[in-house]
Amino acid sequence: MIYYVISALFPLAMWFLYYYITKENRIDDKQKIKLRNALTVISILPMFLLFVLRYKYVGNDTIGYVRFFENEIRTYSFQDLLVRDEMRVEMGYRIYVKIVSLFTDNYTVFFLINGIVIFGTLLHFAKKYTENPFVFFFLFMTLGTYSFVETGLRQALAMMICLWSIDFLKNKKIIRFLLLVTLAYFFHQSALIFILMLPLSFIKKYDWMILTHILMAIVFFAGFTAFHEFFNEWLGYEYNIEETGNGLIFLMLVSVLFIFSLFMMYDKPNEVDGQPLIVHLSLLTVIFWLLRLVSRTAERVSYYYILGLYAYFAQATKYEKDKLSTLLKWLLIAACFILFFYRNPGTNYLFFWQMV
């Protein structure tokens, strides 16, 4: 558990260091950006190393991905990868693993390559869509997304491809956006749900955004149970309709994070280039966590959008309207860490060399 705690707190430590250096020294904006970028890279080193140096049984599904990489994929030719459906993994992921397997049979190197892809994408996204990437990575670690990425590799890679597609959607390059989402689909078919961002991208005023998402929430919630099997088959999940009230606390937390961010940023609709898209991602996170009260399918879907909420809240922490909002900001950060500690009290971590 201690390694995860260090990884969670390290971004905050780098944030405090950045604040101290910029406050105590007269440096221009260009130097501030360079310093922030350097400290951001340093801030994610502990979680990156946790991802890369773990034993192959750390993470619920990790061993399955390791076995596929070490053994099964090596029995197939590239031609087999295009036709064999019994592998039960998407074609894009098969080809990706096959290419990696041509260069190494070491699962730690496999983790390293995946880590570079995942954390490189997260760095790009955080630096582009928030001026406080430290809080972004703090939330990434404390609110469970790191844990999911650690074990759900196929969907994690699909999520990263979808994050890159946001750049194209922001610049109205719709064909490129659709091509990237299609590529993500070939890593995990659930990526199709990211198509929702296309029609939403045309709605850029806060009031219309909120109204649209309220209507979407009503429609989704009313029809989700009836069409649950269709969604499972379409998105590649196997969850049942069930009472999942344990998601209520998390729903409340993401809702408050969004409301706080909206309050702090309402009069700054274009503070960050592409901010309307970040707001849509945040609202979709809240919607799917509302649906999470009905089925875990919605939780898996929410991971495609929740990184937008992290960016939105991280940007909101830049501002201080009054003492109450500042207090609330720190209370929310504390609540995220408390929830993280509560959900992972006995989490065990092993480095790969500990089991050699």
Secondary structure in CASP SS format (residue, H / E / C, confidence):
PFRMAT SS
TARGET T0000
AUTHOR 0000-0000-0000
METHOD secondary structure of the structure
MODEL  1
M C 1.00
I H 1.00
Y H 1.00
Y H 1.00
V H 1.00
I H 1.00
S H 1.00
A H 1.00
L H 1.00
F H 1.00
P H 1.00
L H 1.00
A H 1.00
M H 1.00
W H 1.00
F H 1.00
L H 1.00
Y H 1.00
Y H 1.00
Y H 1.00
I H 1.00
T H 1.00
K H 1.00
E H 1.00
N C 1.00
R C 1.00
I C 1.00
D C 1.00
D H 1.00
K H 1.00
Q H 1.00
K H 1.00
I H 1.00
K H 1.00
L H 1.00
R H 1.00
N H 1.00
A H 1.00
L H 1.00
T H 1.00
V H 1.00
I H 1.00
S H 1.00
I H 1.00
L H 1.00
P H 1.00
M H 1.00
F H 1.00
L H 1.00
L H 1.00
F H 1.00
V H 1.00
L H 1.00
R E 1.00
Y C 1.00
K C 1.00
Y C 1.00
V C 1.00
G C 1.00
N C 1.00
D C 1.00
T H 1.00
I H 1.00
G H 1.00
Y H 1.00
V H 1.00
R H 1.00
F H 1.00
F H 1.00
E H 1.00
N C 1.00
E H 1.00
I H 1.00
R H 1.00
T H 1.00
Y C 1.00
S C 1.00
F H 1.00
Q H 1.00
D H 1.00
L H 1.00
L C 1.00
V C 1.00
R C 1.00
D H 1.00
E H 1.00
M H 1.00
R C 1.00
V C 1.00
E C 1.00
M H 1.00
G H 1.00
Y H 1.00
R H 1.00
I H 1.00
Y H 1.00
V H 1.00
K H 1.00
I H 1.00
V H 1.00
S H 1.00
L C 1.00
F C 1.00
T C 1.00
D C 1.00
N C 1.00
Y H 1.00
T H 1.00
V H 1.00
F H 1.00
F H 1.00
L H 1.00
I H 1.00
N H 1.00
G H 1.00
I H 1.00
V H 1.00
I H 1.00
F H 1.00
G H 1.00
T H 1.00
L H 1.00
L H 1.00
H H 1.00
F H 1.00
A H 1.00
K H 1.00
K H 1.00
Y H 1.00
T C 1.00
E C 1.00
N C 1.00
P H 1.00
F H 1.00
V H 1.00
F H 1.00
F H 1.00
F H 1.00
L H 1.00
F H 1.00
M H 1.00
T H 1.00
L C 1.00
G C 1.00
T H 1.00
Y H 1.00
S H 1.00
F H 1.00
V H 1.00
E H 1.00
T H 1.00
G C 1.00
L H 1.00
R H 1.00
Q H 1.00
A H 1.00
L H 1.00
A H 1.00
M H 1.00
M H 1.00
I H 1.00
C H 1.00
L H 1.00
W H 1.00
S H 1.00
I H 1.00
D H 1.00
F H 1.00
L H 1.00
K H 1.00
N C 1.00
K C 1.00
K C 1.00
I H 1.00
I H 1.00
R H 1.00
F H 1.00
L H 1.00
L H 1.00
L H 1.00
V H 1.00
T H 1.00
L H 1.00
A H 1.00
Y H 1.00
F C 1.00
F C 1.00
H C 1.00
Q H 1.00
S H 1.00
A H 1.00
L H 1.00
I H 1.00
F H 1.00
I H 1.00
L H 1.00
M H 1.00
L H 1.00
P H 1.00
L H 1.00
S C 1.00
F C 1.00
I C 1.00
K C 1.00
K C 1.00
Y H 1.00
D H 1.00
W H 1.00
M H 1.00
I H 1.00
L H 1.00
T H 1.00
H H 1.00
I H 1.00
L H 1.00
M H 1.00
A H 1.00
I H 1.00
V H 1.00
F H 1.00
F H 1.00
A H 1.00
G H 1.00
F C 1.00
T C 1.00
A C 1.00
F C 1.00
H H 1.00
E H 1.00
F H 1.00
F H 1.00
N H 1.00
E H 1.00
W H 1.00
L H 1.00
G C 1.00
Y C 1.00
E C 1.00
Y C 1.00
N C 1.00
I C 1.00
E C 1.00
E C 1.00
T C 1.00
G H 1.00
N H 1.00
G H 1.00
L H 1.00
I H 1.00
F H 1.00
L H 1.00
M H 1.00
L H 1.00
V H 1.00
S H 1.00
V H 1.00
L H 1.00
F H 1.00
I H 1.00
F H 1.00
S H 1.00
L H 1.00
F H 1.00
M H 1.00
M H 1.00
Y C 1.00
D C 1.00
K C 1.00
P C 1.00
N C 1.00
E C 1.00
V C 1.00
D C 1.00
G C 1.00
Q H 1.00
P H 1.00
L H 1.00
I H 1.00
V H 1.00
H H 1.00
L H 1.00
S H 1.00
L H 1.00
L H 1.00
T H 1.00
V H 1.00
I H 1.00
F H 1.00
W H 1.00
L H 1.00
L H 1.00
R C 1.00
L C 1.00
V C 1.00
S C 1.00
R C 1.00
T H 1.00
A H 1.00
E H 1.00
R H 1.00
V H 1.00
S H 1.00
Y C 1.00
Y C 1.00
Y C 1.00
I H 1.00
L H 1.00
G H 1.00
L H 1.00
Y H 1.00
A H 1.00
Y H 1.00
F H 1.00
A H 1.00
Q H 1.00
A H 1.00
T C 1.00
K C 1.00
Y C 1.00
E C 1.00
K C 1.00
D C 1.00
K H 1.00
L H 1.00
S H 1.00
T H 1.00
L H 1.00
L H 1.00
K H 1.00
W H 1.00
L H 1.00
L H 1.00
I H 1.00
A H 1.00
A H 1.00
C H 1.00
F H 1.00
I H 1.00
L H 1.00
F H 1.00
F H 1.00
Y H 1.00
R H 1.00
N C 1.00
P C 1.00
G C 1.00
T C 1.00
N C 1.00
Y C 1.00
L C 1.00
F E 1.00
F H 1.00
W H 1.00
Q H 1.00
M H 1.00
V C 1.00
END
